[in-house]
Amino acid sequence: MRAVWRGGKHAHWGAVSDVLWSGSVKRELSKVDKAVGQRVKERRRELQLSQKELAAKLGVSYQQVQKYENGDNRISAGMLYQLSAKLDCRVSDFFDGIDGDLENAEVPSIDPGLDADIKKIARYLRSIGNRDLRRRLIELVRIMSESLAHVTR
């Protein structure tokens, strides 16, 4: 928080006054906040849920879901937990690919037009009711991907 002198008839220290009168200071959202919102949106779309449907499951307005997904509002820890439960994923899934200095992390961009094959795989994985089996299959794909990456270098 930085204090800024606001001159004029009712002069005051901006940030200090903002805290005293409003109870909070509006903080700038980081790249991580925006990336988490993107991942929420991606997962919601994978499950073919509308913003209104997800909002109803969470007990919030669809506008609030929209703000989370666009990175306009920071998502609290409690809401992340609820989102992971309603979207059938782990909280950590929202942070995949974000490493190092979290506030200044370079966040991998998410391709909004996911390849049709990737969508098919996601649909097939969702149809497998055994979560442990799904995770093992994902691990198998990761190992295969890493092995192929070493071959193509």
Beta strands, then each sheet from edge to edge (+ up, - down):
strand 1: 5-6
strand 2: 12-13
sheet 1: 1+ 2-
end
